[in-house]
Amino acid sequence: MSASSESSARPAYITTPIYYVNDRPHIGSAYTTTLCDVWARAMRLDGRDVFFLTGTDEHGQKVEKSAKDRGMTPQALADENSAEFRKLLGPFNLSNDDFIRTTEPRHESQVQAFVSRLLASGDIYLGEFNGWYDEGQEEYITELRAKELEYKSPISGKPLVRATEKNYYFRLSAYQSKLEAFFAANPGFVRPAGRFNEVLGRLRDGLQDVPVTRTNFTWGIPMPNAPEHVIYVWIDALFNYATALGLGDDKGALAKDRAKYWPPEYHVIGKEILWFHAVIWPAMLMALGLPMPKCVYAHSFWIRNGQKMSKSLGNFVDLPTIETFFTKYGVDAWRWYMATQGPLGTQDADFSDKHFHEIYTAQLVNTFANCASRTSSMIEKYFGGAMPEAETASMPVSGAAGAPSWSAFTEATAKKTLAHYEAFELAEAADAALSIVRAVDLLINETAPFKLAKDPANLPQVARILAACAEGVRTAAVLLSPIMPAKCEEVLAAYGSGGVGSGGMVAAARWGGLKPGTRIAKCAPFMRTDPPAA
């Protein structure tokens, strides 16, 4: 779709999962947050009012136990590791609008307000749990599910433990038919499709009520009117998406400013927490009378050189490892690799130094940077660094029969790119935008302006070719800017553009943005670098 004043006024809300502070950030958390940042930047470029949320999940038994093992308070451990996640924001060039912590008073008070509403409606009741528990995931498992899993955690592989505990429960079973009807009416609610099929398959086994409190530890939000109970970390965590907007206090200042963003366009998560987000969370929203999120997008995992990442194997891609890539290739090269090569589908993606270098060299150095460099160099050489004056809108993209004009081609490509961004098809958006660069390269190869320029009589023809090339580079840089904001800004500045513009992505990329006489400086946004050691 193209941007319009009506579409650009629409609020847009995207969330990452809130990251558990029992461990430090790594490629998984960096990946998810980067994906959300690309989408948020694309929607802002299209003129939408975006709210992008990330943060940290800080309660639970694991945090309490880890803190005790280290001789510190749970709050001190939460503060320490939450700060590590905040460190992602600057170096990764992330544009989140808020960073929520579940230990903040604004969150805790609203969680208690939501739980009080569910108590009053009868959707939460006091009962007794006797079953299986995954300590690593802090997840309750039904007997049927435990048997399917051979009584082992599907994530860690460690044995499930038997637990008996008096808890408050959420009546998840009461929402079986409502969820089934909702899923039938909204086939795109969980993506990719393979993940939705997993949810539907598990739903057929029937829903059991789920505990919403614990009594065997204290690090959490107290249950209203029953402080000996601690609200289950997963229930607490899911509410962050609503508490960040103030929805638990609808008369508060936060809700006044932010309630307009609900419901989210995307909850972007890893596949291991899909059930909580695709079934338990929607049921709680139904119970509270809140609109459903539009999509839960559950991506797969990164593996490393064909193996599951593990600290014991020494193949874990943590922040220090990522920083070595920043040093060698730059932040935008990392963002490009995350957006175009990551596990957005149902298959895990293999991260290797060799593949990273190959993608960097082929797509960023040899294609994007080389095109920007040789176009700007030829304009410098033949026209003194000034944008030539020539009519290019009607000029065919190539010599092929029926080739569209540059104006028509770039407009269609901008619309396609925007549609891919909107649909969270980030690799496809990148490829569509890069097709303009490939078209510029083809034009240069077909017409060889560097040969034509040897005869002064050909300069008007050379001017038209290079003017089209320069405008092609500009439009591509606009469309690629959500993925590579710093490098695209560098190219746009060198090309004398005022930046990505406003009023919609298609409008920003409309043909004719570079005016005759505009100063175009030589630029090479990405440079060759040595391949990694074998």
Secondary structure, 3 states (H helix, E strand, C coil): CCCCHHHHCCEEEEECCCEECCCCCEHHHHHHHHHHHHHHHHHHHCCCEEEEEEEEECCCHHHHHHHHHCCCCHHHHHHHHHHHHHCCCCCCCCCCCEEEECCCHHHHHHHHHHHHHHHHHCCEEEEEEEEEEECCCCEEECHHHHHHCCCECCCCCCECEEEEEEEEEECHHHHHHHHHHHHHHCCCCEECHHHHHHHHHHHCCCCCCEECEECCCCCCCEECCEEEEEECHHHHHHCHHHHCCCCCCCCCHHHHHHHHHCCCCEEEEEHHHHHHHHHHHHHHHHHHCCCCCCCEEEECCEEECCEECCCCCCCCCEHHHHHHHHHHHCHHHHHHHHHHHCCCCCCCEEECHHHHHHHHHHHHHHHHHHHHHHHHHHHHHHHCCECCCCCCCCCECCCCCCCCEHHHHHHHHHHHHHHHHHCCCHHHHHHHHHHHHHHHHHHHHHHCHHHHCCCHHHHHHHHHHHHHHHHHHHHHHHHHCCCCHHHHHHHHHHCCCCCCCCCCHHHHCCCCCCCCCCECCCCCCCCCCCCCCC
